[in-house]
Amino acid sequence: MNARPGSLPSLEFIAEPAVLLERSGAVIAMNGAMRRLLGSDRRELDLFDFVESSHQEFSAYLRRSSASTSPIVGAVTFRACEGVARFRLNCARRSGEATDGILVLRCLSTRNSQFSVLQRQVDDLNAQLHVRQREKTILQEALRDNHGLLRELQHRVKNNIQMMQSLIQMSAKGRQTDEVQELVTGAWFRLQAMASAQEAMNRSVQVGTVPAGVLLSELVDSIGRSLQATRNLQLEISDADLPNDIAHAVALITNELVTNAIKHGLADGRGRILVSFEPVSDGFQLVVHDSGRGMNTQPEMQSSGLRLVRALCRQIGGDLEIANTNGAKCSVRFGKSLQGAAT
């Protein structure tokens, strides 16, 4: 059957295979893509000659399509020139034609359908990724704000500790009895130990932990300079990260043991004090070992400073052992997994 005027140009603008046909299957015109698909450019063709799937189903599909100017979706298997191929179909009555008029049939590759589904899935994943990225950005900004607030809080705590040290010294002026001097010195050193822990927190790269090597080295050096015993101190400090609450307790314990060793473990400024800290199988171990005469190992006979050490050890789940081995040797062992417990 000859092509109707104006039918061919409209088909040639369609990229996929397209054909004008009657409801009976007689081909009126087809575009280049359809000719290449069927391998024929004859003017008179019956599309049913190329249908591999059920002719009855294809005929019913054409009848339904002839009743609507909106595309009806279907499917068909053609015996194409390159073999059997499955296509999705869009078919509708050409606008302006009678009910039994000409149909416009377009063949869409099922592979394109698969790619469309895949593209939708990719688009959905991209949308989800965009939402997650926004949430991550918001969380990072909140985290930076919290870090800033924490740094500010730590700085203020350090300033408050320094103010307390100054107030203690000012309050003791004019009351320089031995008992007052000992109380003031003890309180000052304990505050200094807390200040050292706070300063180590301020400089720590990882918020929430303190490098033990930096903390203990600087603390022991500060105690040695204050009591003029730097040359008597020997340090063997292994680095490890301690949680903030444990770091404060360890700083106070170290302060008590080192100041006690300097006061009672040196003879006329002579002697040696070894301060060691290292990870062990079940946690950490802090040792302060002087070369003096030793000390009373009975808890009830020990000073208030050592009673404080025992209380702090209980707070971090550790224990204090005292032995007289070529001087007094104080060992504190505590677990690395503990975050501090109430006394």
C-alpha positions as a Markdown table, in Angstrom:
| # | Residue | x | y | z |
|---|---|---|---|---|
| 1 | Met | 0.0 | 0.0 | 0.0 |
| 2 | Asn | 1.3 | 3.5 | -0.9 |
| 3 | Ala | 2.3 | 5.9 | 1.8 |
| 4 | Arg | -0.1 | 8.7 | 2.6 |
| 5 | Pro | 1.1 | 12.3 | 2.1 |
| 6 | Gly | 3.0 | 13.7 | 5.0 |
| 7 | Ser | 3.4 | 10.3 | 6.7 |
| 8 | Leu | 7.0 | 9.5 | 5.8 |
| 9 | Pro | 8.6 | 12.8 | 7.0 |
| 10 | Ser | 6.9 | 12.5 | 10.4 |
| 11 | Leu | 8.3 | 9.0 | 10.9 |
| 12 | Glu | 11.8 | 9.9 | 9.8 |
| 13 | Phe | 12.1 | 12.2 | 12.7 |
| 14 | Ile | 11.6 | 9.3 | 15.1 |
| 15 | Ala | 14.9 | 7.7 | 16.2 |
| 16 | Glu | 13.6 | 4.2 | 17.1 |
| 17 | Pro | 11.9 | 1.9 | 14.6 |
| 18 | Ala | 8.4 | 3.2 | 13.7 |
| 19 | Val | 5.7 | 2.2 | 11.3 |
| 20 | Leu | 2.3 | 3.4 | 10.1 |
| 21 | Leu | 0.0 | 0.5 | 9.7 |
| 22 | Glu | -3.6 | -0.5 | 9.5 |
| 23 | Arg | -5.3 | -2.4 | 12.3 |
| 24 | Ser | -5.1 | -5.5 | 10.0 |
| 25 | Gly | -1.2 | -5.3 | 10.2 |
| 26 | Ala | -0.8 | -3.9 | 6.6 |
| 27 | Val | 2.2 | -1.5 | 6.6 |
| 28 | Ile | 1.5 | 1.9 | 5.1 |
| 29 | Ala | 5.0 | 3.4 | 5.7 |
| 30 | Met | 8.0 | 2.9 | 7.9 |
| 31 | Asn | 11.1 | 4.9 | 8.8 |
| 32 | Gly | 14.7 | 4.0 | 8.1 |
| 33 | Ala | 15.2 | 2.4 | 11.5 |
| 34 | Met | 12.2 | 0.1 | 10.9 |
| 35 | Arg | 13.5 | -0.9 | 7.4 |
| 36 | Arg | 16.9 | -1.8 | 8.9 |
| 37 | Leu | 15.2 | -3.8 | 11.6 |
| 38 | Leu | 13.1 | -5.9 | 9.3 |
| 39 | Gly | 15.6 | -6.0 | 6.5 |
| 40 | Ser | 13.1 | -4.9 | 3.9 |
| 41 | Asp | 12.1 | -1.7 | 2.1 |
| 42 | Arg | 9.2 | -3.1 | 0.1 |
| 43 | Arg | 6.2 | -0.8 | 0.0 |
| 44 | Glu | 3.6 | -3.5 | 0.7 |
| 45 | Leu | 4.3 | -5.5 | 3.8 |
| 46 | Asp | 2.2 | -7.3 | 6.4 |
| 47 | Leu | 3.8 | -6.8 | 9.9 |
| 48 | Phe | 2.3 | -10.1 | 11.0 |
| 49 | Asp | 4.8 | -11.8 | 8.7 |
| 50 | Phe | 7.6 | -10.7 | 11.0 |
| 51 | Val | 5.8 | -11.4 | 14.3 |
| 52 | Glu | 7.4 | -14.4 | 16.1 |
| 53 | Ser | 5.2 | -14.2 | 19.2 |
| 54 | Ser | 1.4 | -14.9 | 19.3 |
| 55 | His | -0.4 | -13.4 | 16.3 |
| 56 | Gln | -3.7 | -13.5 | 18.3 |
| 57 | Glu | -2.2 | -11.4 | 21.1 |
| 58 | Phe | -0.6 | -9.0 | 18.7 |
| 59 | Ser | -3.9 | -8.6 | 16.8 |
| 60 | Ala | -5.7 | -7.9 | 20.1 |
| 61 | Tyr | -3.1 | -5.3 | 21.0 |
| 62 | Leu | -3.6 | -3.5 | 17.7 |
| 63 | Arg | -7.4 | -3.4 | 18.3 |
| 64 | Arg | -6.9 | -1.8 | 21.7 |
| 65 | Ser | -4.5 | 0.7 | 20.3 |
| 66 | Ser | -6.9 | 1.7 | 17.5 |
| 67 | Ala | -9.4 | 2.9 | 20.1 |
| 68 | Ser | -7.1 | 5.5 | 21.7 |
| 69 | Thr | -4.9 | 8.4 | 20.6 |
| 70 | Ser | -2.8 | 7.9 | 23.7 |
| 71 | Pro | 0.0 | 5.4 | 23.4 |
| 72 | Ile | -0.9 | 1.8 | 24.6 |
| 73 | Val | 2.1 | -0.1 | 26.0 |
| 74 | Gly | 2.7 | -3.6 | 24.7 |
| 75 | Ala | 5.4 | -6.1 | 23.7 |
| 76 | Val | 6.2 | -8.2 | 20.7 |
| 77 | Thr | 9.0 | -10.5 | 19.4 |
| 78 | Phe | 10.0 | -9.8 | 15.8 |
| 79 | Arg | 12.0 | -12.0 | 13.4 |
| 80 | Ala | 14.4 | -9.2 | 12.6 |
| 81 | Cys | 17.1 | -9.4 | 9.9 |
| 82 | Glu | 19.7 | -9.9 | 12.6 |
| 83 | Gly | 17.7 | -12.6 | 14.5 |
| 84 | Val | 14.8 | -12.7 | 16.9 |
| 85 | Ala | 14.5 | -9.7 | 19.1 |
| 86 | Arg | 12.0 | -8.6 | 21.8 |
| 87 | Phe | 10.7 | -5.1 | 21.8 |
| 88 | Arg | 8.4 | -2.9 | 24.0 |
| 89 | Leu | 5.7 | -1.2 | 21.9 |
| 90 | Asn | 3.9 | 2.1 | 22.0 |
| 91 | Cys | 1.0 | 2.2 | 19.7 |
| 92 | Ala | -1.9 | 4.7 | 19.2 |
| 93 | Arg | -4.4 | 5.8 | 16.6 |
| 94 | Arg | -3.0 | 8.7 | 14.6 |
| 95 | Ser | -4.6 | 11.9 | 15.8 |
| 96 | Gly | -7.3 | 13.2 | 13.5 |
| 97 | Glu | -8.1 | 9.7 | 12.0 |
| 98 | Ala | -11.3 | 7.8 | 12.3 |
| 99 | Thr | -11.7 | 5.1 | 14.9 |
| 100 | Asp | -10.6 | 2.4 | 12.3 |
| 101 | Gly | -7.9 | 4.7 | 11.0 |
| 102 | Ile | -4.1 | 4.4 | 10.8 |
| 103 | Leu | -2.0 | 3.4 | 13.8 |
| 104 | Val | 1.5 | 4.7 | 14.7 |
| 105 | Leu | 3.6 | 1.9 | 16.2 |
| 106 | Arg | 7.0 | 2.6 | 17.8 |
| 107 | Cys | 9.4 | -0.2 | 18.8 |
| 108 | Leu | 11.5 | 0.4 | 21.9 |
| 109 | Ser | 14.4 | -1.8 | 22.9 |
| 110 | Thr | 13.9 | -3.8 | 26.1 |
| 111 | Arg | 17.6 | -3.1 | 26.8 |
| 112 | Asn | 16.7 | 0.6 | 27.0 |
| 113 | Ser | 14.0 | -0.3 | 29.5 |
| 114 | Gln | 16.6 | -2.1 | 31.6 |
| 115 | Phe | 18.9 | 0.9 | 31.4 |
| 116 | Ser | 16.0 | 3.2 | 32.4 |
| 117 | Val | 15.4 | 1.1 | 35.5 |
| 118 | Leu | 19.1 | 1.1 | 36.3 |
| 119 | Gln | 19.2 | 4.9 | 35.8 |
| 120 | Arg | 16.3 | 5.4 | 38.2 |
| 121 | Gln | 18.1 | 3.3 | 40.7 |
| 122 | Val | 21.3 | 5.3 | 40.2 |
| 123 | Asp | 19.3 | 8.5 | 40.6 |
| 124 | Asp | 17.7 | 7.2 | 43.8 |
| 125 | Leu | 21.2 | 6.3 | 45.2 |
| 126 | Asn | 22.5 | 9.7 | 44.2 |
| 127 | Ala | 19.6 | 11.3 | 46.1 |
| 128 | Gln | 20.3 | 9.2 | 49.2 |
| 129 | Leu | 24.0 | 10.0 | 49.0 |
| 130 | His | 23.2 | 13.7 | 48.8 |
| 131 | Val | 21.0 | 13.5 | 51.9 |
| 132 | Arg | 23.8 | 11.5 | 53.7 |
| 133 | Gln | 26.4 | 14.1 | 52.7 |
| 134 | Arg | 24.2 | 16.9 | 54.0 |
| 135 | Glu | 23.7 | 15.1 | 57.3 |
| 136 | Lys | 27.5 | 14.4 | 57.5 |
| 137 | Thr | 28.3 | 18.1 | 56.9 |
| 138 | Ile | 25.8 | 19.1 | 59.6 |
| 139 | Leu | 27.3 | 16.6 | 62.1 |
| 140 | Gln | 30.8 | 17.8 | 61.3 |
| 141 | Glu | 29.9 | 21.4 | 61.9 |
| 142 | Ala | 28.2 | 20.4 | 65.2 |
| 143 | Leu | 31.3 | 18.4 | 66.2 |
| 144 | Arg | 33.6 | 21.4 | 65.4 |
| 145 | Asp | 31.4 | 23.6 | 67.5 |
| 146 | Asn | 31.5 | 21.1 | 70.4 |
| 147 | His | 35.3 | 20.8 | 70.2 |
| 148 | Gly | 35.5 | 24.6 | 70.3 |
| 149 | Leu | 33.3 | 24.7 | 73.4 |
| 150 | Leu | 35.3 | 21.9 | 75.0 |
| 151 | Arg | 38.6 | 23.7 | 74.4 |
| 152 | Glu | 37.2 | 26.9 | 75.8 |
| 153 | Leu | 36.0 | 25.0 | 78.9 |
| 154 | Gln | 39.4 | 23.4 | 79.4 |
| 155 | His | 41.1 | 26.8 | 79.1 |
| 156 | Arg | 38.8 | 28.2 | 81.8 |
| 157 | Val | 39.4 | 25.3 | 84.1 |
| 158 | Lys | 43.2 | 25.8 | 83.7 |
| 159 | Asn | 42.8 | 29.5 | 84.6 |
| 160 | Asn | 40.6 | 28.7 | 87.6 |
| 161 | Ile | 43.3 | 26.2 | 88.9 |
| 162 | Gln | 46.0 | 28.9 | 88.6 |
| 163 | Met | 43.7 | 31.4 | 90.4 |
| 164 | Met | 43.2 | 28.8 | 93.2 |
| 165 | Gln | 47.0 | 28.3 | 93.5 |
| 166 | Ser | 47.5 | 32.1 | 93.9 |
| 167 | Leu | 44.7 | 32.4 | 96.4 |
| 168 | Ile | 46.2 | 29.6 | 98.5 |
| 169 | Gln | 49.6 | 31.3 | 98.5 |
| 170 | Met | 48.1 | 34.7 | 99.4 |
| 171 | Ser | 46.0 | 33.2 | 102.3 |
| 172 | Ala | 49.1 | 31.6 | 103.8 |
| 173 | Lys | 51.1 | 34.8 | 104.0 |
| 174 | Gly | 51.8 | 35.8 | 107.6 |
| 175 | Arg | 51.0 | 32.3 | 108.8 |
| 176 | Gln | 54.2 | 30.6 | 108.0 |
| 177 | Thr | 54.2 | 27.9 | 110.6 |
| 178 | Asp | 55.6 | 24.5 | 109.6 |
| 179 | Glu | 52.1 | 23.0 | 109.7 |
| 180 | Val | 50.6 | 25.8 | 107.5 |
| 181 | Gln | 53.6 | 25.6 | 105.1 |
| 182 | Glu | 53.2 | 21.9 | 104.7 |
| 183 | Leu | 49.5 | 22.2 | 104.0 |
| 184 | Val | 50.0 | 25.1 | 101.5 |
| 185 | Thr | 52.8 | 23.3 | 99.7 |
| 186 | Gly | 50.8 | 20.0 | 99.5 |
| 187 | Ala | 47.7 | 21.8 | 98.2 |
| 188 | Trp | 49.8 | 23.8 | 95.7 |
| 189 | Phe | 51.4 | 20.7 | 94.3 |
| 190 | Arg | 48.1 | 18.9 | 94.0 |
| 191 | Leu | 46.6 | 21.8 | 92.1 |
| 192 | Gln | 49.8 | 21.9 | 89.9 |
| 193 | Ala | 49.2 | 18.2 | 89.1 |
| 194 | Met | 45.7 | 18.9 | 88.0 |
| 195 | Ala | 46.9 | 21.9 | 86.0 |
| 196 | Ser | 49.4 | 19.7 | 84.2 |
| 197 | Ala | 46.7 | 17.2 | 83.3 |
| 198 | Gln | 44.5 | 20.0 | 82.1 |
| 199 | Glu | 47.3 | 21.5 | 80.0 |
| 200 | Ala | 48.0 | 18.1 | 78.4 |
| 201 | Met | 44.3 | 17.8 | 77.5 |
| 202 | Asn | 44.4 | 21.2 | 75.9 |
| 203 | Arg | 47.3 | 20.2 | 73.7 |
| 204 | Ser | 45.9 | 16.7 | 72.9 |
| 205 | Val | 45.1 | 16.1 | 69.3 |
| 206 | Gln | 42.4 | 13.5 | 70.2 |
| 207 | Val | 39.6 | 15.0 | 72.3 |
| 208 | Gly | 38.8 | 12.9 | 75.4 |
| 209 | Thr | 42.3 | 11.4 | 75.9 |
| 210 | Val | 45.7 | 12.6 | 77.2 |
| 211 | Pro | 49.1 | 11.3 | 76.1 |
| 212 | Ala | 50.6 | 9.8 | 79.3 |
| 213 | Gly | 54.2 | 10.4 | 78.1 |
| 214 | Val | 53.7 | 14.2 | 77.8 |
| 215 | Leu | 51.7 | 14.5 | 81.0 |
| 216 | Leu | 54.0 | 12.6 | 83.3 |
| 217 | Ser | 57.2 | 13.9 | 81.9 |
| 218 | Glu | 56.2 | 17.5 | 82.3 |
| 219 | Leu | 54.6 | 16.9 | 85.7 |
| 220 | Val | 57.7 | 15.1 | 87.1 |
| 221 | Asp | 60.0 | 17.8 | 85.7 |
| 222 | Ser | 57.8 | 20.6 | 87.2 |
| 223 | Ile | 57.9 | 18.8 | 90.7 |
| 224 | Gly | 61.7 | 18.3 | 90.4 |
| 225 | Arg | 62.3 | 22.0 | 89.6 |
| 226 | Ser | 60.0 | 23.2 | 92.4 |
| 227 | Leu | 61.8 | 21.0 | 95.0 |
| 228 | Gln | 65.3 | 21.4 | 93.4 |
| 229 | Ala | 65.6 | 17.7 | 92.8 |
| 230 | Thr | 65.7 | 17.6 | 89.0 |
| 231 | Arg | 69.2 | 15.9 | 88.9 |
| 232 | Asn | 67.9 | 13.2 | 91.2 |
| 233 | Leu | 65.1 | 12.1 | 88.9 |
| 234 | Gln | 65.3 | 9.4 | 86.3 |
| 235 | Leu | 62.3 | 9.0 | 83.9 |
| 236 | Glu | 61.4 | 5.9 | 81.9 |
| 237 | Ile | 58.0 | 6.9 | 80.5 |
| 238 | Ser | 56.3 | 4.9 | 77.7 |
| 239 | Asp | 53.6 | 6.8 | 75.8 |
| 240 | Ala | 50.0 | 5.8 | 75.9 |
| 241 | Asp | 46.6 | 7.5 | 75.7 |
| 242 | Leu | 44.6 | 7.8 | 78.9 |
| 243 | Pro | 41.0 | 8.9 | 79.2 |
| 244 | Asn | 40.6 | 12.4 | 80.7 |
| 245 | Asp | 39.2 | 11.2 | 84.1 |
| 246 | Ile | 41.9 | 8.6 | 84.6 |
| 247 | Ala | 44.6 | 11.1 | 83.5 |
| 248 | His | 43.6 | 13.5 | 86.4 |
| 249 | Ala | 43.8 | 10.6 | 88.9 |
| 250 | Val | 47.1 | 9.4 | 87.6 |
| 251 | Ala | 48.6 | 12.9 | 87.7 |
| 252 | Leu | 47.5 | 13.3 | 91.4 |
| 253 | Ile | 48.9 | 9.8 | 92.2 |
| 254 | Thr | 52.2 | 10.6 | 90.5 |
| 255 | Asn | 52.4 | 14.0 | 92.3 |
| 256 | Glu | 52.0 | 12.3 | 95.8 |
| 257 | Leu | 54.5 | 9.5 | 95.1 |
| 258 | Val | 57.2 | 11.7 | 93.6 |
| 259 | Thr | 57.0 | 14.5 | 96.2 |
| 260 | Asn | 57.0 | 11.9 | 99.0 |
| 261 | Ala | 60.1 | 10.2 | 97.4 |
| 262 | Ile | 61.9 | 13.6 | 97.2 |
| 263 | Lys | 61.1 | 14.5 | 100.8 |
| 264 | His | 61.9 | 11.1 | 102.4 |
| 265 | Gly | 63.9 | 9.1 | 99.8 |
| 266 | Leu | 66.9 | 11.5 | 99.4 |
| 267 | Ala | 69.6 | 11.9 | 102.0 |
| 268 | Asp | 71.0 | 15.5 | 102.0 |
| 269 | Gly | 69.9 | 15.9 | 98.4 |
| 270 | Arg | 71.7 | 12.8 | 97.3 |
| 271 | Gly | 70.2 | 9.6 | 95.9 |
| 272 | Arg | 68.1 | 8.5 | 92.9 |
| 273 | Ile | 64.4 | 8.4 | 92.2 |
| 274 | Leu | 63.2 | 6.3 | 89.2 |
| 275 | Val | 59.8 | 7.1 | 87.8 |
| 276 | Ser | 58.5 | 4.6 | 85.2 |
| 277 | Phe | 55.2 | 4.2 | 83.4 |
| 278 | Glu | 54.5 | 1.4 | 80.9 |
| 279 | Pro | 51.7 | -0.6 | 79.4 |
| 280 | Val | 51.4 | -4.1 | 80.9 |
| 281 | Ser | 49.3 | -7.2 | 80.0 |
| 282 | Asp | 46.2 | -6.1 | 81.9 |
| 283 | Gly | 46.6 | -2.3 | 81.8 |
| 284 | Phe | 49.3 | 0.1 | 82.9 |
| 285 | Gln | 51.8 | 0.3 | 85.7 |
| 286 | Leu | 53.3 | 3.4 | 87.3 |
| 287 | Val | 56.4 | 2.9 | 89.6 |
| 288 | Val | 58.2 | 5.4 | 91.8 |
| 289 | His | 61.3 | 3.8 | 93.3 |
| 290 | Asp | 63.7 | 5.8 | 95.4 |
| 291 | Ser | 67.1 | 4.8 | 96.8 |
| 292 | Gly | 66.4 | 5.8 | 100.4 |
| 293 | Arg | 65.8 | 4.0 | 103.7 |
| 294 | Gly | 62.4 | 2.6 | 102.7 |
| 295 | Met | 59.0 | 3.3 | 104.4 |
| 296 | Asn | 56.5 | 1.7 | 106.7 |
| 297 | Thr | 54.4 | -0.7 | 104.6 |
| 298 | Gln | 51.5 | -0.8 | 107.0 |
| 299 | Pro | 48.6 | 1.3 | 105.6 |
| 300 | Glu | 47.4 | 2.5 | 109.0 |
| 301 | Met | 50.9 | 3.9 | 109.7 |
| 302 | Gln | 51.2 | 5.8 | 106.4 |
| 303 | Ser | 50.8 | 9.5 | 105.7 |
| 304 | Ser | 47.7 | 11.2 | 104.5 |
| 305 | Gly | 49.3 | 11.5 | 101.0 |
| 306 | Leu | 49.5 | 7.7 | 100.7 |
| 307 | Arg | 46.0 | 7.4 | 101.9 |
| 308 | Leu | 44.9 | 9.8 | 99.2 |
| 309 | Val | 46.9 | 7.6 | 96.7 |
| 310 | Arg | 45.0 | 4.5 | 97.8 |
| 311 | Ala | 41.7 | 6.3 | 97.4 |
| 312 | Leu | 42.6 | 7.5 | 93.9 |
| 313 | Cys | 43.7 | 3.9 | 93.0 |
| 314 | Arg | 40.2 | 2.7 | 94.0 |
| 315 | Gln | 38.7 | 5.4 | 91.8 |
| 316 | Ile | 40.4 | 4.0 | 88.6 |
| 317 | Gly | 40.1 | 0.4 | 89.6 |
| 318 | Gly | 43.8 | 0.0 | 90.5 |
| 319 | Asp | 45.8 | -0.8 | 93.6 |
| 320 | Leu | 49.0 | 0.4 | 95.3 |
| 321 | Glu | 51.8 | -1.9 | 96.4 |
| 322 | Ile | 54.7 | -0.8 | 98.5 |
| 323 | Ala | 57.9 | -2.8 | 98.9 |
| 324 | Asn | 61.3 | -1.9 | 100.4 |
| 325 | Thr | 63.7 | -3.1 | 97.8 |
| 326 | Asn | 66.9 | -1.0 | 97.9 |
| 327 | Gly | 64.7 | 1.9 | 98.9 |
| 328 | Ala | 60.9 | 2.4 | 98.8 |
| 329 | Lys | 59.2 | 1.1 | 95.7 |
| 330 | Cys | 55.6 | 2.2 | 95.1 |
| 331 | Ser | 53.8 | 0.4 | 92.3 |
| 332 | Val | 50.3 | 1.4 | 91.0 |
| 333 | Arg | 48.6 | -0.9 | 88.5 |
| 334 | Phe | 45.3 | -0.2 | 86.8 |
| 335 | Gly | 43.3 | -1.4 | 83.9 |
| 336 | Lys | 43.4 | 0.3 | 80.5 |
| 337 | Ser | 39.7 | -0.4 | 79.7 |
| 338 | Leu | 38.4 | 1.5 | 82.8 |
| 339 | Gln | 36.9 | 4.9 | 82.4 |
| 340 | Gly | 37.0 | 5.7 | 86.1 |
| 341 | Ala | 34.6 | 4.5 | 88.8 |
| 342 | Ala | 33.1 | 6.4 | 91.7 |
| 343 | Thr | 35.0 | 6.0 | 95.0 |
